[in-house]
Amino acid sequence: MEQINVTLDPAKPLAMLQSCPAYQPSPLSVHKVGTHDVWVKDETQRMGLGAFKAMGGVYAVAELLVRECGTSIQDLTSPEARDKAAGVTFVCASAGNHGMAVAAGAMLFGAGCRIHLADTVPEDFVSRLRAKGAEVVRSGATYEDSIAAAIKDAEDSGAIHLADGSWPGYTEPPRLVMEGYTTIAEEMRDSFAAAGSWPTHVYLQAGVGGLAGAIAYMIRKNWEVQPDIIVVEPDAAPCLSESAKAGEMVTVAGPVSNMGRLDCKTPSMLAFEILSKAADRYIAISDTDALAGVAKAHDLGIGSTPSGAAGLTALLQEQMYSLPADARPLVVLSEGAVQDD
């Protein structure tokens, strides 16, 4: 594999999370799927927020408040630090879960929060965001429209823009988000090392690519046994695979997908940098096929969504055609069941 130039340090988010009462490693268990024993990393109950995004947004809010307010991670919940944080507002666009994590972090540390959502985001997310103290603004028909609105909002208001995607000239906040996600990979590495058994194939669903990039980074950095890394995208938004083919970031066009949290037409620059070197291949799945992954997750006793179960969907497809009989696959169920409008 080529050298990856992005730097992510899992020690920093681990240190913060281990002092957080709500933190505990998410379940990693083996399930029989077809003829294969499959490891399932279940993020559907993560820190009470129902998705892996909790690991990135909360940590990024904390780290940015440390820099903005001149306090320490250990003191962030003190009355003095909360008084300083009250003068800080975070702004972001979200397809749902990233906004939940930023809102949870802002509430935890006493900061303000404003989330821009596209019209396609389920109303259920609006209610959940407001319950976390966030101001919610509907901003355009697409996720890309909501990103543009969040950028302008931060410029006009002086708020801190905390996106989970990156582009030229904007990398540090999304790098922190990805750094928070590295904890997920470290939890899995600890479990595999203790068991003395490692996956041969890892299926990582991707929207802008933050989760896939962070986990792939850690796999290539320090996993004892190196698996095939397969990146899974909606066929309506294969921005990472098309960028990999082009050798540069590209924006794709396509219809709205039922994989709403993955329906991103432009990749994160940092994720593209990592995955263009770390990923072995890409799979695009259809909206219809994505429902099979939801049904299979339900059979395993885990409620998820087309987005959250996309890696499982790709595994089911490969079982039909090309997955070796002795494969030991790993999938991440990245979010719990969400009610659509």
Secondary structure, 3 states (H helix, E strand, C coil): CCCCCCCCCCHHHHHHHCCCCCCCCCCEEEEEECCEEEEEEECCCHHHCCECCHHHHHHHHHHHHHHHHCCCHHHCCCHHHHHHHCCCEEEEEECCHHHHHHHHHHHHHCCEEEEEECCCCCHHHHHHHHHCCCEEEECCCCHHHHHHHHHHHHHHHCCEECCCCCECCECHHHHHHHHHHHHHHHHHHHHHHHHCCCCCEEEEECCCCHHHHHHHHHHHHHCCCCCEEEEEEECCCCHHHHHHHHCCCCCCCCCCCCCHHHCCCCCCHHHHHHHHHHCCEEEEECHHHHHHHHHHHHHCCCCCCCCCCHHHHHHHHHHHHCCCCCCCEEEEECECCCCCC
